[in-house]
Amino acid sequence: MNDFINDTNDDMLIANGDFVVDVSDEQGQGHILRALPGSFKNVPDGTVGLERFLLDDDIDGMLNDIREKFKADGCPVQKISYDEETGDLAYYAKYTS
């Protein structure tokens, strides 16, 4: 899916005096992961808010929440893992047409 692209500070990316539009799948997934529930009026329950899980031991609950939110957005998760030692979250999820 194409959309406006944000820079590393989450500001609108501008090139040659115009907004940059490109494939935004990864950007959208990042928003789903980072934004707290209620952040988006049109989908109040559509985000995970990973920071809620920082001090939580419910890793399975976090992974299930990610699966749920991605699936609801049309992006089923085929593979997901979390390394508790490093804090690395890895997933493979691709938007369906």
C-alpha distance (Angstrom), angle and dihedral (degrees) to the residues before:
residue distance angle dihedral
M1 . . .
N2 3.81 . .
D3 3.77 122.8 .
F4 3.77 141.5 144.2
I5 3.81 110.1 -61.1
N6 3.79 123.9 -132.3
D7 3.80 126.0 -146.4
T8 3.81 124.6 -126.8
N9 3.83 90.0 -79.8
D10 3.82 90.3 54.1
D11 3.83 90.8 -110.8
M12 3.80 121.3 132.8
L13 3.79 109.5 -82.3
I14 3.80 112.6 -125.7
A15 3.81 125.3 -167.4
N16 3.79 126.9 174.4
G17 3.80 89.8 -1.3
D18 3.79 95.1 -57.2
F19 3.80 138.6 91.5
V20 3.80 114.3 -93.7
V21 3.80 116.1 -119.7
D22 3.81 119.0 -169.1
V23 3.80 143.0 130.8
S24 3.80 105.0 -44.4
D25 3.81 104.1 -176.6
E26 3.82 96.1 116.1
Q27 3.79 91.7 42.2
G28 3.80 90.6 53.0
Q29 3.78 92.0 48.5
G30 3.80 89.3 51.0
H31 3.79 90.2 53.3
I32 3.81 90.8 50.7
L33 3.81 90.6 51.3
R34 3.82 98.7 43.6
A35 3.80 104.8 35.8
L36 3.78 117.5 89.1
P37 3.81 117.9 -122.7
G38 3.79 108.8 -87.0
S39 3.82 93.6 32.4
F40 3.80 93.5 112.3
K41 3.79 116.8 52.5
N42 3.83 94.3 -154.1
V43 3.85 92.9 53.3
P44 3.82 107.7 22.9
D45 3.81 92.4 169.7
G46 3.80 95.4 37.7
T47 3.80 100.3 97.3
V48 3.80 136.6 70.2
G49 3.80 105.5 -148.9
L50 3.80 97.4 -150.3
E51 3.80 91.3 -160.5
R52 3.82 87.7 71.7
F53 3.80 87.8 67.3
L54 3.82 97.8 49.0
L55 3.78 95.8 100.4
D56 3.79 95.6 25.9
D57 3.80 126.8 104.8
D58 3.81 93.5 -155.7
I59 3.81 98.0 104.5
D60 3.81 92.3 155.5
G61 3.81 89.9 53.0
M62 3.80 90.4 52.0
L63 3.82 93.0 48.6
N64 3.80 91.5 47.0
D65 3.81 90.7 49.3
I66 3.82 90.1 52.0
R67 3.81 91.0 48.9
E68 3.82 91.1 49.3
K69 3.81 96.2 47.7
F70 3.80 94.5 44.7
K71 3.81 91.9 48.0
A72 3.81 91.2 49.8
D73 3.81 88.1 53.0
G74 3.82 91.3 53.7
C75 3.78 95.2 -100.8
P76 3.82 110.5 108.7
V77 3.80 115.2 -161.2
Q78 3.79 113.1 -122.2
K79 3.80 95.8 179.0
I80 3.81 133.8 13.3
S81 3.79 135.7 167.7
Y82 3.78 139.7 165.2
D83 3.81 125.2 -155.5
E84 3.80 107.6 -149.1
E85 3.82 93.1 -164.0
T86 3.81 96.3 55.0
G87 3.82 99.6 23.1
D88 3.80 90.1 -126.9
L89 3.79 117.6 155.1
A90 3.81 114.9 -161.2
Y91 3.77 126.1 -178.2
Y92 3.76 142.5 158.7
A93 3.78 114.6 -147.0
K94 3.76 127.4 154.0
Y95 3.78 128.2 -169.2
T96 3.79 115.2 -115.1
S97 3.79 117.9 -131.8
